[in-house]
Amino acid sequence: MFYLLDPKMIEIMQALSDKYGGKILFLFADKKLHIGINDNTDSFEPPRGQKGDLDEGEEVRRLADEFRTVFELADKLELHKNIFK
């Protein structure tokens, strides 16, 4: 654990926590890092409602933003490094 949680990683996690208003959770389990952002939304799920009410352009933008968040977390935490593989 101390190998993964070096001062740089702790600073990155604190900066991400600040960015998401303290609503981000980090869990190390089974050699994996699990990240959760509690923002009271159903990420990667279509909106609930009547058929035909879906604005496809807006939905694509929303999903792209959600993917950008995942990629940003991976980049900031440098998850491409061999220690996470």
Secondary structure as GFF3:
##gff-version 3
##sequence-region A 1 85
A	DSSP	alpha_helix	7	19	.	.	.	ID=ss1
A	DSSP	beta_strand	24	29	.	.	.	ID=ss2
A	DSSP	beta_strand	32	37	.	.	.	ID=ss3
A	DSSP	alpha_helix	56	76	.	.	.	ID=ss4
A	DSSP	three_ten_helix	82	84	.	.	.	ID=ss5
###
